[in-house]
Amino acid sequence: MIVLPHPFNCEEKHHRVCVFSTDPARALKDQLLKVEVPCIAKVIGIDKLRRNFKQYKDKRALLKDYDAFLADLRVYKMLPECLGKSFYTSKKFPCPIKLHGLSDEELAAKLNEAANSTHFMQGNGPNYSVHVGNSS
């Protein structure tokens, strides 16, 4: 995660972020209702992800609906099996962040920071790129 001095993500109203969390996801949803995190559009628990997004078309629709994905550290290793190849070929990797054991203010700060950052994932090749702005 690379923090940008002038974020390009959350300034736009249509930027949507999805968070993958442990079960029960209700605890995180209730905590998010208390704080202000404008970009978080949906919280999905790992069991709901496995149950409701089995088919390829469902995973593709999930990928299309959200601009960025965040994941709790506790479920991050389980996501490649649940999300499938389409997420990783489109380079929309879920960014791992610690979501457990935080107060409401710490959680809001952590999620706002992650939503306003760009993410870098080192691959196997010699060339790398980082998205740092919109070309509009």
Backbone hydrogen bonds in HBPLUS format (Angstrom, degrees):
<---DONOR---> <-ACCEPTOR-->    atom                        ^
c    i                          cat <-CA-CA->   ^        H-A-AA   ^      H-
h    n   atom  resd res      DA  || num        DHA   H-A  angle D-A-AA Bond
n    s   type  num  typ     dist DA aas  dist angle  dist       angle   num
A0002-ILE N   A0118-THR O   2.76 MM 116  5.28 172.3  1.76 167.6 167.2     1
A0118-THR N   A0002-ILE O   2.93 MM 116  5.28 163.8  1.96 154.5 153.3     2
A0012-GLU N   A0009-ASN O   3.38 MM   3  6.22 159.5  2.43 118.3 122.4     3
A0067-ASP N   A0016-ARG O   2.85 MM  51  5.39 145.6  1.97 139.1 149.9     4
A0068-ALA N   A0016-ARG O   3.31 MM  52  6.72 147.6  2.42 152.3 156.6     5
A0017-VAL N   A0039-CYS O   2.98 MM  22  5.67 148.0  2.09 158.8 151.8     6
A0041-ALA N   A0017-VAL O   2.82 MM  24  5.56 161.4  1.86 150.5 156.8     7
A0018-CYS N   A0068-ALA O   3.05 MM  50  6.49 160.3  2.09 151.0 154.2     8
A0070-LEU N   A0018-CYS O   2.86 MM  52  6.26 159.5  1.90 159.2 165.5     9
A0019-VAL N   A0042-LYS O   2.91 MM  23  6.27 160.3  1.95 151.1 157.5    10
A0044-ILE N   A0019-VAL O   2.83 MM  25  6.20 165.4  1.85 167.5 172.6    11
A0020-PHE N   A0070-LEU O   2.84 MM  50  6.25 158.2  1.88 148.3 154.1    12
A0072-ASP N   A0020-PHE O   2.93 MM  52  6.25 155.8  1.98 162.9 170.1    13
A0021-SER N   A0044-ILE O   2.93 MM  23  6.15 158.6  1.98 143.3 148.7    14
A0046-ILE N   A0021-SER O   3.06 MM  25  6.20 127.7  2.35 159.7 169.5    15
A0029-LYS N   A0025-ALA O   3.00 MM   4  6.29 160.8  2.04 154.4 160.7    16
A0030-ASP N   A0026-ARG O   2.84 MM   4  5.99 161.1  1.87 153.1 157.1    17
A0031-GLN N   A0027-ALA O   3.11 MM   4  6.27 151.8  2.19 139.3 147.0    18
A0032-LEU N   A0028-LEU O   2.90 MM   4  6.11 146.9  2.01 145.8 155.0    19
A0033-LEU N   A0029-LYS O   3.08 MM   4  6.36 135.9  2.28 141.6 152.7    20
A0034-LYS N   A0031-GLN O   3.29 MM   3  5.49 140.6  2.46  99.7 109.5    21
A0035-VAL N   A0032-LEU O   3.33 MM   3  5.34 141.4  2.49  97.2 107.1    22
A0049-LEU N   A0045-GLY O   2.94 MM   4  6.17 151.1  2.02 149.2 158.3    23
A0050-ARG N   A0046-ILE O   3.00 MM   4  6.25 156.8  2.06 144.6 150.0    24
A0051-ARG N   A0047-ASP O   2.91 MM   4  6.07 153.0  1.99 145.8 153.8    25
A0052-ASN N   A0048-LYS O   2.81 MM   4  5.72 171.1  1.82 151.6 154.4    26
A0053-PHE N   A0049-LEU O   3.19 MM   4  5.53 142.2  2.34 134.2 140.3    27
A0058-ASP N   A0055-GLN O   3.14 MM   3  5.38 125.7  2.45 101.1 114.4    28
A0059-LYS N   A0055-GLN O   3.17 MM   4  6.55 156.2  2.23 152.1 158.6    29
A0060-ARG N   A0056-TYR O   2.95 MM   4  6.17 156.3  2.01 149.9 156.8    30
A0061-ALA N   A0057-LYS O   2.97 MM   4  6.10 149.1  2.07 138.1 146.2    31
A0062-LEU N   A0058-ASP O   2.99 MM   4  6.22 154.8  2.05 144.5 151.0    32
A0063-LEU N   A0059-LYS O   2.97 MM   4  6.19 156.1  2.03 145.2 151.8    33
A0064-LYS N   A0060-ARG O   2.98 MM   4  6.19 145.3  2.10 141.1 150.3    34
A0065-ASP N   A0061-ALA O   2.97 MM   4  6.11 144.9  2.09 146.6 155.4    35
A0095-CYS N   A0069-PHE O   2.93 MM  26  6.35 161.5  1.97 140.0 139.1    36
A0071-ALA N   A0095-CYS O   2.87 MM  24  5.80 154.9  1.93 146.2 141.5    37
A0097-ILE N   A0071-ALA O   2.86 MM  26  6.11 157.9  1.90 166.7 169.5    38
A0075-VAL N   A0072-ASP O   3.06 MM   3  5.67 153.5  2.14 117.1 124.1    39
A0076-TYR N   A0072-ASP O   3.14 MM   4  6.12 123.0  2.48 149.0 164.3    40
A0073-LEU N   A0097-ILE O   3.02 MM  24  5.55 129.6  2.29 138.6 140.3    41
A0078-MET N   A0075-VAL O   3.05 MM   3  5.42 142.7  2.19 110.2 121.0    42
A0079-LEU N   A0076-TYR O   3.32 MM   3  5.49 153.6  2.39 104.5 111.8    43
A0082-CYS N   A0079-LEU O   2.99 MM   3  4.95 115.9  2.42  98.2 114.7    44
A0083-LEU N   A0079-LEU O   2.74 MM   4  5.69 170.8  1.75 172.4 171.7    45
A0084-GLY N   A0080-PRO O   3.17 MM   4  5.71 155.8  2.23 132.1 138.8    46
A0089-THR N   A0085-LYS O   2.95 MM   4  6.12 148.2  2.05 160.4 170.0    47
A0090-SER N   A0086-SER O   3.24 MM   4  6.14 141.9  2.40 134.3 142.6    48
A0092-LYS N   A0087-PHE O   3.27 MM   5  5.64 151.5  2.35 169.2 169.3    49
A0107-LEU N   A0103-SER O   2.88 MM   4  6.05 158.9  1.92 154.7 160.7    50
A0108-ALA N   A0104-ASP O   3.00 MM   4  6.21 162.0  2.03 147.5 152.2    51
A0109-ALA N   A0105-GLU O   2.97 MM   4  6.16 161.8  2.01 147.7 152.8    52
A0110-LYS N   A0106-GLU O   2.89 MM   4  6.02 159.4  1.93 147.2 153.2    53
A0111-LEU N   A0107-LEU O   2.91 MM   4  6.08 167.9  1.93 155.7 158.5    54
A0112-ASN N   A0108-ALA O   2.94 MM   4  5.99 161.5  1.97 148.8 154.4    55
A0113-GLU N   A0109-ALA O   2.94 MM   4  5.99 154.5  2.00 142.8 150.2    56
A0114-ALA N   A0110-LYS O   2.97 MM   4  6.17 157.2  2.02 144.9 151.3    57
A0115-ALA N   A0111-LEU O   2.88 MM   4  6.02 155.5  1.94 146.4 153.2    58
A0116-ASN N   A0112-ASN O   2.99 MM   4  6.04 139.4  2.16 139.6 149.6    59
A0117-SER N   A0114-ALA O   3.39 MM   3  5.21 162.8  2.42 102.2 103.9    60
